[in-house]
């Protein structure tokens, strides 16, 4: 009986072990199925369950090189595969925190079956803001990885990203970022905000209409990860509010067919045309196209797909933006003729009809992703997101100046506008001050999804005082212009009040030129940089005086000396003439006469020639300093125009008077001013005498 009982127990134990083994297999098999279907969230859940079935000793997880131990066999191979797949699943689901943990273990396996693990470990570290550690991993990976593929091409950019981020973290932020309050950021992804009016925010959301299930991915147009049957459907919503708090979220009333997502929109300047993205599934693949909906009797009509100038069969076109004058439609597309993945394109518009699409060129586009264009027409400034340039990692905001003919080299917009993750969809709160405040979308605080954040620029102030050189009083009515010397662009211009003070809002780490001018005053320019604003909020420039003049009225240049009886300038005279060089450089339309005078000693002929030669010496020096000869006239007056007696009333010599008469002067003959052209934009000039 005991033997039978023992046999029964053995058989029963075998059945139990068989069931457990089958159960173990099911966890991994189920995870593999989800992984193959690109449902990485579900795959991660089942790989985690499968890990709990392994009996692996902690020391087996360490690299094989520890203690020169041999590689474990058997189940450890399956364990490695599950850990690697779990790390991949978390990364592909954009859960970089968990992915970092498991990639660290995969790297520790030191298994040649996972040659890219160290690279992806670095990506996760970088996405989690651990730039120094990420830099170590990328550097090590580059040293040992010998395959020529896309990752090998990408790793130098990742190294540059980490180095850039470490340096960027030392700078004072130019913006403050805060997640938008209210109920905009609830459920699913919320992104691509657009202001309909002063108090209404339109945005795209994938919030569910039914109780939510675990989901993966971000916005449909960004990662294309919406699954069939998911309750997360992208659609347009509006919310009302102000000061970065918006509530009363509700769907925008635009018809939406089953199986279609829509969002990422742009409103025409008159508010009656809405350009939007729609995603359709065809043959199991999702495709994005740009549509237009027209407002009719206060309601939005069924959107119609734009023609082949924008949408190309079999390719994606999305993320439309219409310029403030309605002249250009910008969008993102992977259509043929681009530089790589998604590029920025534009069309010239005739009403609501787009012309042929034009690629924005290699100045903007790279072989990687360029997305979400925003164009500030007043400042001729393009803002877009890309992961193809040196930044903080993921999609970063870049800006470029241009007019659809030429574009400047894009500049990374820095922390905290950019983060280690994806930052995309900039929009301005006020078009008259586009970079004072606005909104962005970012997944910086989310595992899976984009959220809406409010942006405010940190105010930095530069100020100064302009006075009259003679009276030393504030120069009311003068104009002061702020110029960015690197971008060669006028930033602001003010007219001074009674205080004579100007105040400009400036950016940190910029080089500026200030030009002060007033009618019948010599224009004066000076330069400053805002490096000190990294530490403080304001700076006061030195007080600057500008000097009054009258046409044809001579101005004496003191301390101009020549060798006795000669026209040779002494070195100390050149220092004085350099001030005239500065005046002429600051007043490029001005023509002057340089004149020289003598005392009464000597004949008229001798003094006329000497004074002419001396005046010419001054002109020659000015020409040597880069002043155009056409702006200079040399005139010697000899002893014909004394300003003091050469002798005293008792007929004795007057040394002081002779000294005053031996003088060098200059006077403004004319200045040229810009006048409006009648039929074109070229402008013309006229002289005032």
C-alpha positions as CSV (number, residue, x, y, z in Angstrom):
1,X,0.0,0.0,0.0
2,X,2.8,2.4,0.9
3,X,4.5,1.5,-2.5
4,X,1.3,2.3,-4.3
5,X,0.9,5.4,-2.4
6,X,4.5,6.4,-3.2
7,X,4.0,5.7,-6.9
8,X,0.8,7.8,-6.8
9,X,2.7,10.6,-5.1
10,X,5.5,10.4,-7.6
11,X,3.1,10.5,-10.5
12,X,1.2,13.4,-8.9
13,X,4.4,15.3,-8.4
14,X,5.3,14.7,-12.0
15,X,2.0,16.0,-13.1
16,X,2.3,19.1,-10.9
17,X,5.9,19.7,-12.2
18,X,4.6,19.3,-15.8
19,X,1.8,21.8,-15.2
20,X,4.2,24.3,-13.6
21,X,6.6,23.8,-16.5
22,X,3.8,24.5,-18.9
23,X,2.7,27.5,-16.9
24,X,6.3,28.8,-17.0
25,X,6.4,28.3,-20.7
26,X,3.1,30.1,-21.2
27,X,4.4,33.3,-19.5
28,X,7.3,33.6,-21.8
29,X,5.4,32.4,-24.8
30,X,2.6,34.9,-24.2
31,X,5.2,37.7,-23.7
32,X,6.9,36.7,-27.0
33,X,3.5,36.9,-28.8
34,X,2.9,40.4,-27.5
35,X,6.4,41.4,-28.3
36,X,6.1,40.2,-31.9
37,X,2.8,42.2,-32.2
38,X,4.6,45.3,-30.9
39,X,2.4,45.5,-27.8
40,X,5.4,46.3,-25.6
41,X,3.4,47.2,-22.5
42,X,1.8,43.8,-22.4
43,X,5.0,42.1,-23.3
44,X,6.8,43.7,-20.3
45,X,4.1,42.5,-17.9
46,X,4.4,38.9,-19.0
47,X,8.2,38.9,-19.2
48,X,8.2,40.2,-15.6
49,X,6.0,37.2,-14.7
50,X,8.3,34.8,-16.5
51,X,11.3,36.2,-14.6
52,X,9.6,35.1,-11.3
53,X,9.8,31.4,-12.4
54,X,13.6,31.3,-12.7
55,X,15.8,30.2,-9.9
56,X,18.9,32.1,-10.7
57,X,21.6,32.9,-8.1
58,X,22.6,36.5,-7.8
59,X,26.3,35.8,-8.7
60,X,25.2,34.3,-12.0
61,X,23.9,37.7,-13.1
62,X,27.3,39.3,-12.8
63,X,29.7,39.4,-15.8
64,X,31.4,36.1,-16.5
65,X,34.8,37.7,-16.0
66,X,34.2,37.9,-12.3
67,X,36.4,35.4,-10.7
68,X,37.1,33.9,-14.2
69,X,33.9,31.9,-13.8
70,X,32.5,30.0,-16.7
71,X,29.3,31.0,-18.3
72,X,26.3,29.4,-16.6
73,X,24.4,27.0,-18.9
74,X,20.9,25.7,-19.2
75,X,18.1,27.9,-17.9
76,X,20.5,30.9,-17.5
77,X,20.4,31.3,-21.3
78,X,16.6,31.6,-21.2
79,X,16.9,34.0,-18.3
80,X,19.2,36.2,-20.3
81,X,16.8,36.3,-23.2
82,X,13.8,37.2,-21.0
83,X,15.8,40.0,-19.3
84,X,17.0,41.3,-22.7
85,X,13.4,41.2,-24.1
86,X,12.1,42.9,-20.9
87,X,14.6,45.8,-21.3
88,X,13.7,46.1,-24.9
89,X,10.0,46.2,-24.1
90,X,10.4,48.9,-21.5
91,X,12.5,51.0,-23.9
92,X,10.1,50.6,-26.8
93,X,7.3,51.5,-24.5
94,X,9.4,54.6,-23.6
95,X,9.6,53.6,-19.9
96,X,13.3,54.5,-19.7
97,X,13.5,54.2,-15.9
98,X,12.7,50.5,-15.9
99,X,14.5,49.9,-19.1
100,X,17.7,51.4,-17.6
101,X,17.5,48.8,-14.7
102,X,17.3,45.8,-17.0
103,X,19.7,47.0,-19.6
104,X,22.3,47.4,-16.8
105,X,21.8,43.6,-16.2
106,X,22.0,42.8,-19.9
107,X,25.3,44.7,-20.2
108,X,26.5,42.7,-17.2
109,X,25.9,39.5,-19.0
110,X,28.7,40.4,-21.4
111,X,27.0,38.2,-23.9
112,X,27.9,38.7,-27.6
113,X,24.4,37.8,-28.4
114,X,23.4,41.3,-27.3
115,X,26.0,43.5,-29.0
116,X,23.8,46.7,-28.9
117,X,22.8,46.4,-25.2
118,X,25.4,49.0,-24.1
119,X,24.2,51.5,-26.6
120,X,20.6,51.2,-25.5
121,X,21.7,51.3,-21.9
122,X,23.4,54.7,-22.7
123,X,20.2,55.9,-24.4
124,X,18.2,55.1,-21.3
125,X,20.7,56.8,-19.0
126,X,20.6,59.8,-21.3
127,X,16.8,59.8,-21.4
128,X,16.8,59.8,-17.6
129,X,19.1,62.8,-17.5
130,X,22.2,60.8,-16.3
131,X,24.5,62.4,-18.9
132,X,27.9,61.6,-17.4
133,X,27.0,57.9,-17.0
134,X,25.5,57.8,-20.5
135,X,28.7,59.4,-21.9
136,X,30.7,56.6,-20.4
137,X,28.5,53.9,-21.9
138,X,28.4,55.5,-25.4
139,X,32.2,55.9,-25.4
140,X,32.8,52.3,-24.4
141,X,30.3,51.1,-27.0
142,X,31.9,53.2,-29.8
143,X,35.3,51.7,-28.9
144,X,34.2,48.1,-29.1
145,X,31.3,48.1,-31.7
146,X,32.6,47.1,-35.1
147,X,29.4,46.7,-37.1
148,X,28.6,49.4,-39.7
149,X,25.0,50.2,-39.3
150,X,22.6,53.0,-38.3
151,X,23.5,52.7,-34.6
152,X,27.3,53.0,-35.4
153,X,26.4,56.2,-37.3
154,X,24.3,57.5,-34.5
155,X,26.6,57.0,-31.5
156,X,28.9,60.0,-32.2
157,X,25.8,62.3,-32.1
158,X,24.7,60.7,-28.8
159,X,28.2,61.4,-27.4
160,X,28.0,65.0,-28.6
161,X,24.5,65.2,-27.0
162,X,25.8,64.2,-23.6
163,X,28.7,66.7,-23.8
164,X,26.3,69.4,-24.9
165,X,23.9,68.6,-22.1
166,X,26.6,68.7,-19.4
167,X,27.7,72.1,-20.6
168,X,24.1,73.3,-21.0
169,X,23.3,72.4,-17.4
170,X,25.8,75.0,-16.2
171,X,23.9,77.9,-17.8
172,X,21.1,79.9,-16.3
173,X,17.7,78.9,-17.8
174,X,16.1,81.3,-20.3
175,X,12.6,79.9,-19.7
176,X,10.5,78.5,-17.0
177,X,8.4,75.4,-17.7
178,X,5.3,74.3,-15.8
179,X,2.7,71.6,-16.6
180,X,-0.6,73.1,-17.6
181,X,-3.2,72.9,-14.8
182,X,-6.9,72.0,-15.1
183,X,-8.1,69.0,-17.0
184,X,-6.1,69.3,-20.2
185,X,-3.6,66.7,-19.1
186,X,-5.8,63.8,-18.2
187,X,-5.9,60.3,-19.8
188,X,-3.7,59.3,-22.7
189,X,-1.5,61.7,-24.6
190,X,-2.3,65.4,-24.7
191,X,-0.3,67.5,-27.2
192,X,-0.1,70.1,-30.0
193,X,-1.8,73.1,-28.3
194,X,-3.1,75.9,-30.4
195,X,-4.8,79.1,-29.2
196,X,-8.2,79.7,-30.8
197,X,-8.6,82.9,-28.9
198,X,-7.4,84.6,-25.8
199,X,-9.1,82.2,-23.5
200,X,-9.6,79.0,-25.6
201,X,-6.9,76.3,-26.0
202,X,-7.3,73.7,-28.7
203,X,-5.3,70.6,-28.4
204,X,-5.0,66.9,-29.5
205,X,-5.8,64.2,-27.0
206,X,-6.0,60.4,-27.0
207,X,-8.0,60.2,-23.8
208,X,-10.3,57.2,-23.7
209,X,-14.0,57.3,-24.0
210,X,-14.3,54.0,-22.2
211,X,-12.5,52.8,-19.1
212,X,-8.8,52.8,-20.0
213,X,-6.7,49.7,-20.6
214,X,-2.9,49.6,-20.4
215,X,-1.6,51.4,-23.4
216,X,1.7,52.0,-25.1
217,X,3.1,54.8,-27.2
218,X,2.7,58.5,-27.5
219,X,0.8,60.6,-30.0
220,X,-0.3,58.7,-33.1
221,X,1.6,61.0,-35.5
222,X,4.8,60.7,-33.4
223,X,5.3,57.0,-32.8
224,X,2.4,55.4,-34.7
225,X,1.7,53.0,-31.8
226,X,-2.1,53.1,-31.4
227,X,-3.3,49.5,-31.5
228,X,-6.4,48.1,-33.1
229,X,-9.2,48.0,-30.5
230,X,-7.6,50.5,-28.1
231,X,-10.0,52.9,-26.4
232,X,-7.3,55.6,-27.0
233,X,-8.4,57.6,-30.1
234,X,-6.7,60.8,-31.0
235,X,-9.2,63.7,-31.5
236,X,-9.4,67.5,-31.1
237,X,-10.4,69.1,-27.9
238,X,-10.9,72.6,-26.5
239,X,-10.5,74.0,-23.0
240,X,-11.0,77.4,-21.6
241,X,-9.0,79.4,-19.1
242,X,-5.9,81.6,-18.7
243,X,-2.5,81.7,-16.8
244,X,-1.7,78.1,-17.8
245,X,-4.9,76.7,-16.2
246,X,-7.5,75.4,-18.6
247,X,-10.6,73.4,-17.7
248,X,-13.9,72.4,-19.3
249,X,-12.2,70.1,-21.8
250,X,-14.6,69.0,-24.5
251,X,-14.4,67.6,-28.0
252,X,-14.3,69.9,-31.0
253,X,-17.4,69.2,-33.0
254,X,-15.8,67.8,-36.2
255,X,-17.2,64.6,-37.6
256,X,-14.9,61.6,-37.1
257,X,-15.4,58.2,-38.8
258,X,-14.8,54.9,-36.9
259,X,-11.2,53.7,-37.2
260,X,-9.9,57.3,-37.9
261,X,-7.8,59.5,-35.6
262,X,-7.5,63.3,-36.0
263,X,-5.6,66.2,-34.4
264,X,-2.4,68.3,-34.7
265,X,-4.2,71.3,-36.2
266,X,-3.6,74.8,-37.4
267,X,-6.1,77.7,-37.8
268,X,-6.1,80.1,-40.8
269,X,-5.6,83.8,-40.0
270,X,-9.3,84.5,-40.5
271,X,-10.3,81.6,-38.2
272,X,-12.5,80.0,-40.9
273,X,-10.2,77.2,-42.1
274,X,-8.8,74.4,-40.0
275,X,-5.9,72.3,-41.2
276,X,-5.6,69.1,-39.4
277,X,-3.9,65.7,-39.4
278,X,-5.9,62.5,-39.9
279,X,-4.6,58.9,-39.5
280,X,-6.2,56.1,-41.4
281,X,-5.4,52.4,-41.4
282,X,-5.0,50.7,-44.7
283,X,-3.7,47.1,-45.3
284,X,-2.8,47.0,-41.6
285,X,-0.6,50.1,-41.8
286,X,-1.4,53.6,-40.5
287,X,-1.0,56.6,-42.8
288,X,-1.3,60.3,-41.9
289,X,-2.7,62.9,-44.3
290,X,-3.4,66.7,-44.0
291,X,-7.1,67.7,-44.3
292,X,-9.0,71.0,-44.3
293,X,-12.3,71.8,-42.6
294,X,-14.2,74.9,-43.4
295,X,-16.4,76.7,-40.9
296,X,-19.9,77.0,-42.2
297,X,-22.7,78.8,-40.3
298,X,-20.6,78.6,-37.1
299,X,-19.9,74.8,-37.4
300,X,-17.0,72.8,-38.9
301,X,-17.7,70.9,-42.0
302,X,-16.5,67.3,-42.8
303,X,-12.8,67.6,-43.4
304,X,-11.5,67.1,-46.9
305,X,-8.1,65.7,-47.8
306,X,-5.7,68.2,-49.4
307,X,-4.5,67.2,-52.9
308,X,-1.3,65.5,-54.0
309,X,0.7,68.7,-53.6
310,X,0.6,67.9,-49.9
311,X,-0.4,64.3,-49.6
312,X,1.5,61.6,-51.5
313,X,-0.1,58.1,-51.7
314,X,1.7,55.6,-49.5
315,X,3.5,58.3,-47.4
316,X,2.7,60.4,-44.3
317,X,2.0,64.1,-44.3
318,X,1.0,65.7,-41.0
319,X,1.5,68.5,-38.5
320,X,0.3,71.4,-40.6
321,X,1.1,75.0,-39.7
322,X,-0.2,78.1,-41.6
323,X,1.7,81.4,-41.4
324,X,0.1,84.5,-40.0
325,X,-0.4,86.0,-43.4
326,X,-1.8,82.8,-44.8
327,X,0.9,82.7,-47.5
328,X,2.7,79.5,-46.5
329,X,1.5,76.1,-45.3
330,X,4.3,74.2,-43.5
331,X,4.0,70.5,-42.7
332,X,6.0,67.3,-41.9
333,X,6.3,64.4,-44.4
334,X,8.4,61.4,-45.3
335,X,7.4,61.8,-48.9
336,X,10.0,61.2,-51.7
337,X,12.7,63.9,-52.2
338,X,13.4,64.4,-48.5
339,X,16.7,64.1,-46.6
340,X,15.9,61.2,-44.4
341,X,12.9,60.2,-42.2
342,X,10.4,63.0,-41.7
343,X,11.3,66.4,-43.2
344,X,9.8,69.8,-43.0
345,X,8.1,71.0,-46.2
346,X,6.1,74.0,-47.3
347,X,3.7,75.1,-50.0
348,X,2.8,78.6,-51.2
349,X,-0.9,79.1,-50.7
350,X,-3.5,80.6,-53.0
351,X,-6.5,81.0,-50.7
352,X,-7.0,77.5,-49.3
353,X,-5.2,75.8,-52.2
354,X,-1.6,74.8,-51.7
355,X,1.0,75.0,-54.5
356,X,3.7,72.4,-55.1
357,X,5.5,71.2,-51.9
358,X,9.1,72.4,-51.5
359,X,11.6,70.8,-49.1
360,X,13.0,73.2,-46.6
361,X,16.5,71.9,-47.5
362,X,19.6,70.7,-45.8
363,X,19.9,73.9,-43.8
364,X,16.9,72.6,-41.8
365,X,16.4,68.9,-42.5
366,X,18.7,66.0,-41.6
367,X,18.7,62.3,-42.2
368,X,16.8,61.9,-38.9
369,X,13.5,63.3,-37.7
370,X,12.3,66.9,-38.2
371,X,8.8,67.7,-37.0
372,X,6.2,70.2,-35.8
373,X,7.1,73.5,-37.5
374,X,6.1,76.9,-36.0
375,X,7.0,80.1,-37.8
376,X,7.0,83.6,-36.3
377,X,6.5,85.9,-39.2
378,X,7.3,89.1,-37.4
379,X,10.8,87.8,-36.4
380,X,11.3,85.5,-39.4
381,X,12.0,82.8,-37.0
382,X,11.3,79.1,-37.5
383,X,10.9,76.8,-34.5
384,X,10.8,73.0,-35.0
385,X,11.8,69.8,-33.3
386,X,14.5,67.4,-34.4
387,X,16.6,64.5,-33.1
388,X,19.2,64.8,-35.9
389,X,21.3,67.6,-34.3
390,X,23.3,68.0,-31.2
391,X,20.9,68.5,-28.3
392,X,19.8,67.0,-25.0
393,X,18.5,63.8,-26.5
394,X,15.2,62.8,-28.1
395,X,13.4,65.5,-30.1
396,X,14.7,69.0,-29.2
397,X,13.5,72.5,-30.1
398,X,15.7,74.4,-32.5
399,X,15.3,77.8,-34.1
400,X,16.4,79.2,-37.4
401,X,16.0,82.6,-39.0
402,X,14.9,82.8,-42.6
403,X,12.4,83.8,-45.1
404,X,11.7,80.6,-47.1
405,X,14.6,81.5,-49.3
406,X,17.6,81.1,-47.0
407,X,17.8,79.8,-43.4
408,X,20.4,80.3,-40.7
409,X,22.1,77.4,-39.0
410,X,19.5,76.0,-36.5
411,X,20.3,76.7,-32.8
412,X,19.3,74.5,-29.9
413,X,17.0,76.4,-27.7
414,X,18.5,75.0,-24.5
415,X,17.3,73.9,-21.1
416,X,14.6,73.8,-19.8
417,X,12.7,74.3,-23.0
418,X,14.4,71.0,-24.0
419,X,14.7,67.9,-21.9
420,X,16.3,64.5,-22.1
421,X,13.1,63.2,-23.7
422,X,10.9,64.4,-26.5
423,X,10.0,68.1,-26.8
424,X,7.7,69.1,-29.6
425,X,4.8,71.4,-30.8
426,X,5.7,75.0,-29.7
427,X,3.0,77.6,-30.0
428,X,3.1,81.3,-28.8
429,X,0.6,82.7,-26.3
430,X,0.8,86.1,-27.9
431,X,1.8,86.6,-31.5
432,X,3.1,90.1,-30.7
433,X,5.6,88.7,-28.2
434,X,6.1,85.1,-29.5
435,X,8.9,84.0,-27.2
436,X,7.6,85.7,-24.0
437,X,5.1,82.9,-23.3
438,X,3.6,79.9,-25.0
439,X,3.0,76.2,-24.8
440,X,5.0,73.1,-25.6
441,X,4.3,69.3,-25.5
442,X,6.7,67.0,-23.8
443,X,6.9,63.6,-22.2
444,X,9.5,64.7,-19.6
445,X,7.2,63.9,-16.7
446,X,5.5,60.9,-18.2
447,X,6.4,57.3,-18.8
448,X,4.4,57.0,-22.0
449,X,2.7,60.1,-23.2
450,X,3.1,63.7,-24.2
451,X,1.6,66.4,-22.0
452,X,1.0,70.1,-22.3
453,X,3.3,72.6,-20.5
454,X,3.2,76.4,-20.2
455,X,6.4,78.3,-21.1
456,X,7.5,81.7,-19.9
457,X,10.7,83.4,-20.8
458,X,12.9,84.5,-17.9
459,X,13.1,88.3,-18.1
460,X,16.6,89.8,-18.4
461,X,17.0,93.5,-18.5
462,X,19.7,95.8,-19.9
463,X,19.4,99.5,-19.3
464,X,21.4,102.7,-19.7
465,X,21.4,106.5,-19.8
466,X,21.9,108.7,-22.9
467,X,22.9,112.4,-22.2
468,X,24.0,115.5,-24.2
469,X,27.8,115.7,-24.3
470,X,27.8,119.5,-23.7
471,X,25.0,120.0,-21.2
472,X,25.4,116.6,-19.5
473,X,21.6,116.4,-19.2
474,X,19.3,113.5,-20.2
475,X,18.7,113.6,-24.0
476,X,14.9,113.4,-24.3
477,X,13.6,112.5,-27.7
478,X,16.7,110.5,-28.8
479,X,16.1,107.1,-30.2
480,X,18.0,104.0,-29.0
481,X,18.1,100.8,-31.1
482,X,19.1,97.4,-29.8
483,X,20.8,95.2,-32.4
484,X,21.8,91.5,-32.2
485,X,25.3,91.6,-33.7
486,X,25.5,87.8,-34.4
487,X,22.1,87.6,-36.2
488,X,22.6,91.2,-37.5
489,X,19.0,92.0,-36.7
490,X,17.3,94.9,-35.0
491,X,15.6,93.7,-31.8
492,X,13.9,96.8,-30.5
493,X,13.8,100.6,-30.8
494,X,12.7,103.1,-28.2
495,X,12.3,106.9,-28.0
496,X,13.7,108.3,-24.8
497,X,11.5,110.2,-22.3
498,X,12.6,113.0,-19.9
499,X,14.7,110.6,-17.9
500,X,16.9,109.7,-20.8
501,X,17.0,106.1,-19.8
502,X,16.3,103.1,-22.0
503,X,15.4,99.5,-20.9
504,X,15.6,96.5,-23.1
505,X,14.6,92.9,-22.5
506,X,17.5,90.7,-23.6
507,X,18.7,87.1,-23.8
508,X,21.6,85.7,-21.9
509,X,24.9,84.9,-23.7
510,X,24.2,87.3,-26.6
511,X,26.2,90.1,-28.2
512,X,24.4,93.3,-28.7
513,X,25.0,96.7,-30.3
514,X,23.2,99.9,-29.0
515,X,22.8,102.8,-31.4
516,X,21.8,106.2,-29.9
517,X,20.8,108.9,-32.3
518,X,18.9,112.2,-32.6
519,X,18.5,114.9,-35.2
520,X,21.6,117.1,-35.5
521,X,23.5,114.9,-33.1
522,X,26.3,112.5,-34.0
523,X,25.0,109.0,-33.8
524,X,27.0,106.9,-31.4
525,X,27.1,103.1,-31.1
526,X,28.5,100.9,-28.4
527,X,28.6,97.1,-27.8
528,X,27.9,94.9,-24.8
529,X,27.4,91.2,-24.1
530,X,25.1,89.6,-21.6
531,X,27.4,87.1,-20.0
532,X,26.9,88.6,-16.6
533,X,23.1,88.0,-16.9
534,X,23.8,84.3,-16.3
535,X,24.2,85.3,-12.6
536,X,21.8,88.3,-12.3
537,X,18.6,89.5,-13.8
538,X,19.6,93.0,-14.9
539,X,22.6,95.0,-16.0
540,X,23.2,98.8,-16.3
541,X,25.4,99.9,-19.2
542,X,27.7,102.9,-18.9
543,X,26.2,106.4,-19.4
544,X,26.8,107.5,-23.0
545,X,26.8,111.0,-24.3
546,X,26.2,112.1,-27.9
547,X,27.3,115.5,-29.3
548,X,25.3,118.1,-31.0
549,X,26.4,119.6,-34.3
550,X,25.2,122.1,-36.9
551,X,25.7,121.7,-40.7
552,X,28.7,123.8,-41.8
553,X,29.6,124.8,-38.3
554,X,33.3,123.8,-37.5
555,X,34.2,121.7,-34.5
556,X,37.7,122.2,-33.2
557,X,39.8,119.0,-32.7
558,X,42.1,119.8,-29.8
559,X,45.5,118.3,-29.4
560,X,46.2,117.8,-33.1
561,X,50.0,118.4,-33.5
562,X,52.4,118.5,-36.4
563,X,56.1,118.8,-36.7
564,X,57.2,122.5,-36.9
565,X,56.6,124.0,-40.3
566,X,55.6,120.6,-41.7
567,X,52.4,118.5,-42.3
568,X,53.6,115.4,-40.6
569,X,51.1,114.1,-37.9
570,X,52.5,113.3,-34.5
571,X,51.5,110.0,-32.9
572,X,49.4,111.7,-30.3
573,X,47.4,113.4,-33.1
574,X,46.3,110.1,-34.5
575,X,44.6,109.2,-31.2
576,X,42.4,112.3,-31.6
577,X,41.7,111.5,-35.2
578,X,40.5,108.0,-34.2
579,X,37.6,109.7,-32.5
580,X,36.6,111.1,-35.9
581,X,36.9,107.6,-37.3
582,X,34.5,106.4,-34.7
583,X,32.0,109.2,-35.5
584,X,32.2,108.5,-39.2
585,X,31.7,104.8,-38.7
586,X,28.7,105.4,-36.5
587,X,27.3,107.9,-39.1
588,X,28.0,106.1,-42.4
589,X,26.0,108.6,-44.6
590,X,27.8,111.7,-43.4
591,X,30.3,113.7,-45.4
592,X,32.8,116.0,-43.7
593,X,35.4,118.6,-44.4
594,X,38.7,118.4,-42.6
595,X,40.3,121.8,-42.4
596,X,43.6,123.2,-41.1
597,X,44.5,126.8,-40.1
598,X,47.7,128.6,-39.3
599,X,48.7,131.7,-37.4
600,X,49.9,134.9,-39.1
601,X,53.6,134.0,-39.3
602,X,54.8,133.6,-42.8
603,X,53.5,134.5,-46.2
604,X,49.9,133.8,-47.4
605,X,51.2,131.4,-50.0
606,X,53.3,129.4,-47.5
607,X,50.5,129.2,-45.0
608,X,47.9,128.2,-47.6
609,X,50.1,125.3,-48.8
610,X,51.0,124.3,-45.3
611,X,47.4,124.2,-44.0
612,X,46.3,122.3,-47.2
613,X,49.0,119.7,-46.6
614,X,48.1,119.4,-43.0
615,X,44.4,118.9,-43.8
616,X,45.3,116.4,-46.4
617,X,47.4,114.5,-43.9
618,X,44.3,114.2,-41.7
619,X,42.2,113.0,-44.6
620,X,44.9,110.5,-45.6
621,X,44.9,109.1,-42.1
622,X,41.2,108.7,-42.0
623,X,41.3,106.9,-45.4
624,X,44.0,104.6,-44.0
625,X,41.5,103.7,-41.2
626,X,38.9,102.6,-43.7
627,X,36.9,105.8,-44.3
628,X,35.8,106.2,-48.0
629,X,37.6,109.1,-49.7
630,X,34.2,110.1,-51.2
631,X,33.1,111.2,-47.7
632,X,36.1,113.4,-47.0
633,X,37.3,116.8,-48.2
634,X,40.6,118.4,-47.2
635,X,40.7,122.2,-47.1
636,X,43.5,124.5,-46.0
637,X,42.5,128.0,-45.0
638,X,46.0,129.3,-44.1
639,X,45.8,132.4,-41.9
640,X,42.6,133.7,-43.4
641,X,40.3,132.7,-40.6
642,X,41.8,133.5,-37.2
643,X,39.7,132.9,-34.1
644,X,41.9,135.0,-31.8
645,X,44.3,137.9,-32.2
646,X,47.8,136.9,-33.2
647,X,49.2,140.0,-31.4
648,X,48.2,142.0,-28.4
649,X,46.8,145.6,-28.6
650,X,50.3,146.9,-27.8
651,X,51.5,145.0,-30.9
652,X,53.4,142.5,-28.9
653,X,53.2,138.8,-29.8
654,X,50.2,136.9,-28.4
655,X,51.4,133.2,-28.0
656,X,48.0,132.1,-26.7
657,X,46.2,133.6,-29.7
658,X,48.6,132.1,-32.2
659,X,48.1,128.7,-30.5
660,X,44.3,129.0,-30.9
661,X,44.7,129.9,-34.6
662,X,47.0,126.9,-35.3
663,X,44.1,124.5,-35.2
664,X,42.5,121.6,-37.0
665,X,38.7,121.4,-37.4
666,X,36.1,119.4,-39.1
667,X,32.5,120.2,-40.1
668,X,29.6,118.3,-41.4
669,X,28.9,119.3,-45.0
670,X,25.8,117.1,-45.5
671,X,24.2,113.9,-44.3
672,X,22.1,111.4,-46.3
673,X,18.7,110.2,-44.9
674,X,16.6,107.3,-46.1
675,X,13.3,108.3,-47.9
676,X,10.5,106.0,-48.9
677,X,10.6,104.7,-52.5
678,X,7.5,105.3,-54.6
679,X,7.0,102.0,-56.4
680,X,9.4,99.5,-54.9
681,X,11.2,98.5,-51.7
682,X,14.7,99.4,-52.7
683,X,14.6,102.9,-51.1
684,X,16.6,105.9,-52.2
685,X,18.7,108.6,-50.5
686,X,18.7,112.3,-50.7
687,X,21.2,114.8,-49.3
688,X,20.4,117.6,-46.9
689,X,22.8,120.6,-47.0
